[in-house]
Amino acid sequence: MNFTPIDNNALVEGFCLVKSLDKKTSSKGDTYLDFTLADSDGEINAKLWRYVPEVHGEYEINQIVKVRGTVSQYNGSDQLRIERIRPSLPEDNINPEDFVKSAGFSGEEMYNELYHLADGFNDQNLKLIVTEILKDNRLKLLYWPAAFKLHHAVRGGLLLHSLSIVRLAEGVCKIYPFVDRELLISGAILHDIAKLCEFEVADTGIATGYSIEGNLLGHLAMGAMVIEKYAQKLGIDKKTAMLLEHMVLSHHGEPDFGAAVRPSFIEAELLSELDLMDSRIYEMREAVQSTEADSFSGKLWAMDNRKLYNHNRAEMDKEPNLF
């Protein structure tokens, strides 16, 4: 942990991310908080003894806090005894990317690239609806994750996933010139747009759970509703709106995987396949990165409980070539 020493008595302070938090009762009957705190250098267990909410405040997972306390050894590991704690403030100028796992690119550069692509469309209906949706959702898009627990569940993960599919789509269109490039790219940009209301997300850019509408409706149905709303407001051609809605509703491929309908035209099928490809490659890379050379990973639920082999012939730390 990257704490700043305050004096020679092991008193330290610094900013940390709350990774876990439990309210417990001590053997003396006092309430205390048991934290796991983390920063870019690691994590530490921390205790706030004799916890009084009115005095110390209330805290939640994925919140960034400033703590002061003393570090000591407990069962062979460092433990922080918290003496002071408060939430981080805007004037602290904290960069959340120092505390949480993030996309390898800034939200601004990914957003600007997607907007630039859409703004260059020849199809005025697609250009208008995609750019307007992007503009109206810019602030959330800059840091929103693409998932709660699975692929791209990182700060900026939604833009990373969308831009990755766009780049794959551009490659496909070079091979298959009969594919409607602008329609496919529009679907790639908008296919997960309703994840902006499917999850509850902390300011750090990490999802803390599903919203009520996320649980009841899901991002495919809500995504089609977003497109319908903007199409009516902007006077978008009905056929264009219908094609985009179908791509959103079908991009999970099969009803068993949440699709409302199966893909029924080429661009919809390509979007579904590229979405699956990008999500699986992300999951596989994550698993291989944490697996020793010439060993197998644990079973991956998202990969049908397969174990993945790390052949150690490639550099897994390299970021995707998106720019």
Contacts in CASP RR format, 6 or more apart in sequence:
PFRMAT RR
TARGET T0000
AUTHOR 0000-0000-0000
METHOD contacts of the structure
MODEL  1
MNFTPIDNNALVEGFCLVKSLDKKTSSKGDTYLDFTLADSDGEINAKLWR
YVPEVHGEYEINQIVKVRGTVSQYNGSDQLRIERIRPSLPEDNINPEDFV
KSAGFSGEEMYNELYHLADGFNDQNLKLIVTEILKDNRLKLLYWPAAFKL
HHAVRGGLLLHSLSIVRLAEGVCKIYPFVDRELLISGAILHDIAKLCEFE
VADTGIATGYSIEGNLLGHLAMGAMVIEKYAQKLGIDKKTAMLLEHMVLS
HHGEPDFGAAVRPSFIEAELLSELDLMDSRIYEMREAVQSTEADSFSGKL
WAMDNRKLYNHNRAEMDKEPNLF
1 16 0 8 1.000
1 37 0 8 1.000
1 38 0 8 1.000
1 39 0 8 1.000
1 41 0 8 1.000
1 42 0 8 1.000
1 43 0 8 1.000
1 44 0 8 1.000
1 78 0 8 1.000
1 80 0 8 1.000
2 14 0 8 1.000
2 39 0 8 1.000
2 40 0 8 1.000
2 41 0 8 1.000
3 12 0 8 1.000
3 13 0 8 1.000
3 14 0 8 1.000
3 71 0 8 1.000
4 12 0 8 1.000
4 13 0 8 1.000
4 14 0 8 1.000
5 11 0 8 1.000
5 12 0 8 1.000
6 12 0 8 1.000
6 13 0 8 1.000
6 68 0 8 1.000
9 70 0 8 1.000
10 70 0 8 1.000
10 71 0 8 1.000
10 72 0 8 1.000
11 68 0 8 1.000
11 69 0 8 1.000
11 70 0 8 1.000
11 83 0 8 1.000
12 68 0 8 1.000
12 69 0 8 1.000
12 70 0 8 1.000
12 71 0 8 1.000
12 80 0 8 1.000
13 66 0 8 1.000
13 67 0 8 1.000
13 68 0 8 1.000
13 69 0 8 1.000
13 84 0 8 1.000
14 66 0 8 1.000
14 67 0 8 1.000
14 68 0 8 1.000
15 39 0 8 1.000
15 64 0 8 1.000
15 65 0 8 1.000
15 66 0 8 1.000
15 67 0 8 1.000
15 88 0 8 1.000
15 92 0 8 1.000
15 94 0 8 1.000
15 99 0 8 1.000
16 37 0 8 1.000
16 38 0 8 1.000
16 39 0 8 1.000
16 44 0 8 1.000
16 46 0 8 1.000
16 64 0 8 1.000
16 65 0 8 1.000
16 66 0 8 1.000
16 67 0 8 1.000
16 99 0 8 1.000
17 37 0 8 1.000
17 38 0 8 1.000
17 39 0 8 1.000
17 62 0 8 1.000
17 63 0 8 1.000
17 64 0 8 1.000
17 99 0 8 1.000
17 100 0 8 1.000
17 204 0 8 1.000
18 35 0 8 1.000
18 36 0 8 1.000
18 37 0 8 1.000
18 59 0 8 1.000
18 60 0 8 1.000
18 61 0 8 1.000
18 62 0 8 1.000
18 63 0 8 1.000
18 64 0 8 1.000
18 65 0 8 1.000
19 35 0 8 1.000
19 36 0 8 1.000
19 37 0 8 1.000
19 38 0 8 1.000
19 43 0 8 1.000
19 61 0 8 1.000
19 62 0 8 1.000
20 35 0 8 1.000
20 36 0 8 1.000
20 61 0 8 1.000
21 33 0 8 1.000
21 34 0 8 1.000
21 35 0 8 1.000
21 36 0 8 1.000
21 59 0 8 1.000
21 60 0 8 1.000
21 61 0 8 1.000
22 33 0 8 1.000
22 34 0 8 1.000
23 31 0 8 1.000
23 32 0 8 1.000
23 33 0 8 1.000
23 34 0 8 1.000
23 51 0 8 1.000
24 31 0 8 1.000
24 32 0 8 1.000
24 33 0 8 1.000
24 34 0 8 1.000
25 31 0 8 1.000
25 32 0 8 1.000
26 32 0 8 1.000
26 49 0 8 1.000
30 49 0 8 1.000
30 50 0 8 1.000
30 51 0 8 1.000
31 50 0 8 1.000
31 51 0 8 1.000
31 52 0 8 1.000
32 47 0 8 1.000
32 48 0 8 1.000
32 49 0 8 1.000
32 50 0 8 1.000
32 51 0 8 1.000
33 47 0 8 1.000
33 48 0 8 1.000
33 51 0 8 1.000
33 56 0 8 1.000
33 59 0 8 1.000
33 82 0 8 1.000
34 45 0 8 1.000
34 46 0 8 1.000
34 47 0 8 1.000
35 45 0 8 1.000
35 46 0 8 1.000
35 47 0 8 1.000
35 48 0 8 1.000
35 82 0 8 1.000
36 43 0 8 1.000
36 44 0 8 1.000
36 45 0 8 1.000
36 46 0 8 1.000
37 43 0 8 1.000
37 44 0 8 1.000
37 45 0 8 1.000
37 46 0 8 1.000
37 65 0 8 1.000
37 67 0 8 1.000
37 80 0 8 1.000
38 44 0 8 1.000
38 99 0 8 1.000
39 98 0 8 1.000
39 99 0 8 1.000
40 98 0 8 1.000
40 99 0 8 1.000
44 71 0 8 1.000
44 78 0 8 1.000
44 79 0 8 1.000
44 80 0 8 1.000
45 74 0 8 1.000
45 77 0 8 1.000
45 78 0 8 1.000
45 79 0 8 1.000
45 80 0 8 1.000
46 67 0 8 1.000
46 79 0 8 1.000
46 80 0 8 1.000
46 81 0 8 1.000
46 82 0 8 1.000
47 79 0 8 1.000
47 80 0 8 1.000
47 81 0 8 1.000
47 82 0 8 1.000
48 56 0 8 1.000
48 82 0 8 1.000
48 85 0 8 1.000
49 81 0 8 1.000
49 82 0 8 1.000
56 85 0 8 1.000
57 85 0 8 1.000
57 86 0 8 1.000
59 65 0 8 1.000
59 85 0 8 1.000
59 87 0 8 1.000
60 202 0 8 1.000
60 208 0 8 1.000
61 202 0 8 1.000
61 208 0 8 1.000
62 100 0 8 1.000
62 202 0 8 1.000
62 204 0 8 1.000
62 205 0 8 1.000
62 206 0 8 1.000
62 208 0 8 1.000
63 87 0 8 1.000
63 88 0 8 1.000
63 202 0 8 1.000
63 204 0 8 1.000
64 87 0 8 1.000
64 88 0 8 1.000
64 94 0 8 1.000
64 96 0 8 1.000
64 99 0 8 1.000
64 203 0 8 1.000
64 204 0 8 1.000
65 85 0 8 1.000
65 86 0 8 1.000
65 87 0 8 1.000
65 88 0 8 1.000
66 85 0 8 1.000
66 86 0 8 1.000
66 87 0 8 1.000
66 88 0 8 1.000
66 92 0 8 1.000
67 80 0 8 1.000
67 82 0 8 1.000
67 84 0 8 1.000
67 85 0 8 1.000
68 82 0 8 1.000
68 83 0 8 1.000
68 84 0 8 1.000
68 85 0 8 1.000
69 80 0 8 1.000
69 81 0 8 1.000
69 82 0 8 1.000
69 83 0 8 1.000
69 84 0 8 1.000
70 80 0 8 1.000
70 81 0 8 1.000
70 83 0 8 1.000
71 78 0 8 1.000
71 79 0 8 1.000
71 80 0 8 1.000
71 81 0 8 1.000
72 78 0 8 1.000
72 79 0 8 1.000
72 81 0 8 1.000
73 79 0 8 1.000
88 94 0 8 1.000
96 102 0 8 1.000
96 143 0 8 1.000
96 155 0 8 1.000
96 203 0 8 1.000
96 204 0 8 1.000
96 205 0 8 1.000
97 155 0 8 1.000
99 204 0 8 1.000
100 154 0 8 1.000
100 155 0 8 1.000
100 204 0 8 1.000
100 205 0 8 1.000
100 206 0 8 1.000
101 154 0 8 1.000
101 155 0 8 1.000
102 154 0 8 1.000
102 155 0 8 1.000
102 156 0 8 1.000
103 110 0 8 1.000
103 152 0 8 1.000
103 154 0 8 1.000
103 155 0 8 1.000
103 156 0 8 1.000
103 157 0 8 1.000
103 159 0 8 1.000
103 160 0 8 1.000
104 160 0 8 1.000
104 319 0 8 1.000
105 160 0 8 1.000
105 163 0 8 1.000
105 319 0 8 1.000
105 322 0 8 1.000
105 323 0 8 1.000
107 141 0 8 1.000
107 142 0 8 1.000
107 143 0 8 1.000
107 156 0 8 1.000
107 159 0 8 1.000
108 142 0 8 1.000
109 323 0 8 1.000
110 156 0 8 1.000
110 159 0 8 1.000
110 160 0 8 1.000
110 162 0 8 1.000
110 163 0 8 1.000
110 322 0 8 1.000
111 134 0 8 1.000
111 138 0 8 1.000
111 141 0 8 1.000
111 142 0 8 1.000
111 159 0 8 1.000
113 163 0 8 1.000
113 322 0 8 1.000
113 323 0 8 1.000
114 134 0 8 1.000
114 159 0 8 1.000
114 162 0 8 1.000
114 163 0 8 1.000
114 166 0 8 1.000
114 189 0 8 1.000
115 131 0 8 1.000
115 134 0 8 1.000
115 135 0 8 1.000
117 166 0 8 1.000
117 185 0 8 1.000
117 189 0 8 1.000
118 126 0 8 1.000
118 127 0 8 1.000
118 130 0 8 1.000
118 131 0 8 1.000
118 134 0 8 1.000
118 185 0 8 1.000
118 186 0 8 1.000
118 189 0 8 1.000
119 127 0 8 1.000
119 131 0 8 1.000
120 127 0 8 1.000
121 127 0 8 1.000
121 130 0 8 1.000
121 182 0 8 1.000
121 186 0 8 1.000
122 182 0 8 1.000
123 182 0 8 1.000
123 183 0 8 1.000
123 240 0 8 1.000
125 236 0 8 1.000
125 237 0 8 1.000
125 240 0 8 1.000
126 182 0 8 1.000
126 183 0 8 1.000
126 186 0 8 1.000
126 240 0 8 1.000
126 244 0 8 1.000
128 234 0 8 1.000
128 236 0 8 1.000
129 186 0 8 1.000
129 227 0 8 1.000
129 230 0 8 1.000
129 231 0 8 1.000
129 234 0 8 1.000
129 236 0 8 1.000
129 240 0 8 1.000
129 241 0 8 1.000
129 244 0 8 1.000
130 186 0 8 1.000
130 189 0 8 1.000
130 190 0 8 1.000
132 230 0 8 1.000
132 234 0 8 1.000
133 190 0 8 1.000
133 193 0 8 1.000
133 226 0 8 1.000
133 227 0 8 1.000
133 230 0 8 1.000
134 141 0 8 1.000
134 189 0 8 1.000
137 193 0 8 1.000
137 196 0 8 1.000
140 196 0 8 1.000
140 201 0 8 1.000
141 158 0 8 1.000
141 159 0 8 1.000
141 196 0 8 1.000
142 156 0 8 1.000
142 159 0 8 1.000
143 155 0 8 1.000
143 156 0 8 1.000
143 201 0 8 1.000
143 203 0 8 1.000
143 205 0 8 1.000
144 156 0 8 1.000
144 157 0 8 1.000
144 158 0 8 1.000
144 159 0 8 1.000
144 195 0 8 1.000
144 196 0 8 1.000
144 199 0 8 1.000
144 201 0 8 1.000
144 205 0 8 1.000
145 152 0 8 1.000
145 153 0 8 1.000
145 154 0 8 1.000
145 155 0 8 1.000
145 156 0 8 1.000
145 157 0 8 1.000
145 158 0 8 1.000
145 199 0 8 1.000
145 201 0 8 1.000
145 205 0 8 1.000
145 206 0 8 1.000
145 207 0 8 1.000
146 152 0 8 1.000
146 153 0 8 1.000
146 156 0 8 1.000
146 157 0 8 1.000
146 158 0 8 1.000
146 160 0 8 1.000
146 161 0 8 1.000
146 162 0 8 1.000
146 192 0 8 1.000
146 195 0 8 1.000
147 153 0 8 1.000
147 195 0 8 1.000
147 207 0 8 1.000
148 199 0 8 1.000
148 207 0 8 1.000
148 209 0 8 1.000
148 210 0 8 1.000
149 207 0 8 1.000
150 279 0 8 1.000
150 283 0 8 1.000
150 302 0 8 1.000
151 161 0 8 1.000
151 278 0 8 1.000
151 279 0 8 1.000
151 280 0 8 1.000
151 282 0 8 1.000
151 283 0 8 1.000
151 302 0 8 1.000
152 158 0 8 1.000
152 160 0 8 1.000
152 161 0 8 1.000
152 279 0 8 1.000
152 282 0 8 1.000
153 206 0 8 1.000
153 207 0 8 1.000
154 160 0 8 1.000
154 206 0 8 1.000
155 204 0 8 1.000
155 205 0 8 1.000
155 206 0 8 1.000
156 205 0 8 1.000
158 192 0 8 1.000
158 195 0 8 1.000
158 196 0 8 1.000
160 320 0 8 1.000
160 322 0 8 1.000
161 192 0 8 1.000
161 278 0 8 1.000
161 279 0 8 1.000
161 282 0 8 1.000
162 188 0 8 1.000
162 189 0 8 1.000
162 191 0 8 1.000
162 192 0 8 1.000
163 322 0 8 1.000
164 278 0 8 1.000
164 320 0 8 1.000
164 322 0 8 1.000
165 188 0 8 1.000
165 191 0 8 1.000
165 271 0 8 1.000
165 274 0 8 1.000
165 275 0 8 1.000
165 278 0 8 1.000
166 185 0 8 1.000
166 188 0 8 1.000
166 189 0 8 1.000
167 320 0 8 1.000
167 321 0 8 1.000
167 322 0 8 1.000
168 274 0 8 1.000
168 277 0 8 1.000
168 278 0 8 1.000
169 181 0 8 1.000
169 184 0 8 1.000
169 185 0 8 1.000
169 188 0 8 1.000
169 270 0 8 1.000
169 271 0 8 1.000
169 274 0 8 1.000
170 181 0 8 1.000
170 185 0 8 1.000
172 179 0 8 1.000
172 184 0 8 1.000
172 270 0 8 1.000
172 274 0 8 1.000
173 179 0 8 1.000
173 181 0 8 1.000
173 184 0 8 1.000
178 266 0 8 1.000
179 266 0 8 1.000
179 267 0 8 1.000
179 270 0 8 1.000
180 266 0 8 1.000
180 267 0 8 1.000
183 243 0 8 1.000
183 244 0 8 1.000
183 247 0 8 1.000
183 267 0 8 1.000
184 267 0 8 1.000
184 270 0 8 1.000
184 271 0 8 1.000
186 244 0 8 1.000
187 244 0 8 1.000
187 247 0 8 1.000
187 248 0 8 1.000
187 251 0 8 1.000
187 267 0 8 1.000
187 271 0 8 1.000
188 271 0 8 1.000
188 274 0 8 1.000
190 223 0 8 1.000
190 226 0 8 1.000
190 227 0 8 1.000
190 244 0 8 1.000
190 247 0 8 1.000
190 248 0 8 1.000
191 247 0 8 1.000
191 248 0 8 1.000
191 251 0 8 1.000
191 271 0 8 1.000
191 275 0 8 1.000
192 219 0 8 1.000
193 219 0 8 1.000
193 223 0 8 1.000
193 226 0 8 1.000
193 248 0 8 1.000
194 218 0 8 1.000
194 219 0 8 1.000
194 220 0 8 1.000
194 221 0 8 1.000
194 222 0 8 1.000
194 223 0 8 1.000
194 225 0 8 1.000
194 226 0 8 1.000
194 248 0 8 1.000
195 219 0 8 1.000
197 211 0 8 1.000
197 213 0 8 1.000
197 214 0 8 1.000
197 219 0 8 1.000
197 222 0 8 1.000
198 210 0 8 1.000
198 211 0 8 1.000
198 213 0 8 1.000
198 214 0 8 1.000
198 218 0 8 1.000
198 219 0 8 1.000
198 222 0 8 1.000
199 207 0 8 1.000
199 208 0 8 1.000
199 209 0 8 1.000
199 210 0 8 1.000
199 211 0 8 1.000
199 214 0 8 1.000
200 207 0 8 1.000
200 208 0 8 1.000
200 209 0 8 1.000
200 210 0 8 1.000
200 211 0 8 1.000
201 207 0 8 1.000
201 208 0 8 1.000
202 208 0 8 1.000
213 222 0 8 1.000
214 222 0 8 1.000
220 248 0 8 1.000
220 249 0 8 1.000
220 251 0 8 1.000
220 252 0 8 1.000
220 258 0 8 1.000
220 259 0 8 1.000
220 260 0 8 1.000
221 249 0 8 1.000
221 260 0 8 1.000
223 245 0 8 1.000
223 248 0 8 1.000
224 245 0 8 1.000
224 248 0 8 1.000
224 249 0 8 1.000
224 260 0 8 1.000
227 241 0 8 1.000
227 244 0 8 1.000
227 245 0 8 1.000
227 248 0 8 1.000
228 241 0 8 1.000
228 245 0 8 1.000
230 236 0 8 1.000
231 238 0 8 1.000
231 240 0 8 1.000
231 241 0 8 1.000
231 244 0 8 1.000
243 265 0 8 1.000
243 267 0 8 1.000
243 268 0 8 1.000
246 261 0 8 1.000
246 263 0 8 1.000
246 264 0 8 1.000
246 265 0 8 1.000
246 268 0 8 1.000
247 263 0 8 1.000
247 267 0 8 1.000
247 268 0 8 1.000
247 271 0 8 1.000
249 259 0 8 1.000
249 260 0 8 1.000
249 261 0 8 1.000
250 259 0 8 1.000
250 260 0 8 1.000
250 261 0 8 1.000
250 262 0 8 1.000
250 263 0 8 1.000
250 264 0 8 1.000
250 268 0 8 1.000
250 272 0 8 1.000
251 259 0 8 1.000
251 263 0 8 1.000
251 268 0 8 1.000
251 271 0 8 1.000
251 272 0 8 1.000
251 275 0 8 1.000
252 258 0 8 1.000
252 259 0 8 1.000
252 272 0 8 1.000
252 275 0 8 1.000
253 259 0 8 1.000
253 262 0 8 1.000
253 263 0 8 1.000
253 272 0 8 1.000
253 276 0 8 1.000
254 262 0 8 1.000
255 261 0 8 1.000
255 262 0 8 1.000
259 272 0 8 1.000
263 269 0 8 1.000
263 271 0 8 1.000
263 272 0 8 1.000
279 302 0 8 1.000
280 302 0 8 1.000
280 303 0 8 1.000
283 300 0 8 1.000
283 302 0 8 1.000
283 303 0 8 1.000
284 300 0 8 1.000
284 303 0 8 1.000
284 308 0 8 1.000
285 316 0 8 1.000
287 297 0 8 1.000
287 298 0 8 1.000
287 300 0 8 1.000
287 303 0 8 1.000
287 308 0 8 1.000
288 297 0 8 1.000
288 308 0 8 1.000
288 310 0 8 1.000
288 316 0 8 1.000
289 316 0 8 1.000
289 317 0 8 1.000
290 297 0 8 1.000
291 297 0 8 1.000
291 298 0 8 1.000
291 308 0 8 1.000
291 310 0 8 1.000
292 310 0 8 1.000
293 310 0 8 1.000
293 312 0 8 1.000
294 309 0 8 1.000
294 310 0 8 1.000
294 311 0 8 1.000
294 312 0 8 1.000
295 309 0 8 1.000
295 310 0 8 1.000
296 307 0 8 1.000
296 308 0 8 1.000
296 309 0 8 1.000
296 310 0 8 1.000
297 307 0 8 1.000
297 308 0 8 1.000
297 309 0 8 1.000
297 310 0 8 1.000
298 307 0 8 1.000
298 308 0 8 1.000
299 305 0 8 1.000
299 306 0 8 1.000
299 307 0 8 1.000
300 306 0 8 1.000
300 307 0 8 1.000
300 308 0 8 1.000
END
